[in-house]
Amino acid sequence: MKEEILVEKLLRAELIVMEYLWKKDSLVTKKEIVKEMRQVYGWHKSTIKILLKRLVDKGYLARDIIKFQSHYKIIIDNKEYYAFKKKVLKSSKSRKIMRSLTTTHKSISKEKLDALEEYYRNLEE
């Protein structure tokens, strides 16, 4: 149950931060994270602090204070996250949602729908 909550609540910006931390794969200071996110994405320090707090609250990260600086440690690694994300995509509920999204709002050819079905079957293997 906890995994479902984590995947459902991971926002795009939070995923960007997590991708950066997964690449670093070590204890990272808030200062390093802020510097990188500001350079690459132009985000404000307050935005980054909020994202880090959310990730700690959701259980993706742990925060330690070392010599008066915040350090962040990965709790949920990328393999765990993407394995569950793949599991969610494979679920029949996911297929039903995808089918309703593709057929309700616009017409889709039978070929495209068949290709989508085949894609999901391949995920299950």
ZIBEL-V446742 format. One line per field, one symbol per residue. ss: DSSP state (H for helix, E for strand, - for the rest). phi: phi as a letter, one per 20 degrees, with the letter a starting at -180 (. if undefined). psi: psi as a letter, one per 20 degrees, with the letter a starting at -180 (. if undefined). A space follows every 50 residues. Layout:
ss=???
phi=???
psi=???
//
This chain:
ss=-HHHHHHHH--HHHHHHHHHHHHH---EEHHHHHHHHHHHH---HHHHHH HHHHHHH---EEEEEE--EEEEEE---HHHHHHHHHHHHH-HHHHHHHHH HHHH-----HHHHHHHHHHHHHHH-
phi=.gffffffefegffffffgffffflbfcffgffggfffffdmffgfffff fffffffenfcddcdclmcfcdcfddefffffffffffffffffffffff fedfebfcffffffffffgffffff
psi=ggggggghiorghhhggggghhhhlrppqhgggggghgggikqqghgggg gggghghijhqqpqopljqpqpppgorhggghghgggghhqhgggggggh hhhgiqqqqhghghhgghghghhh.
//
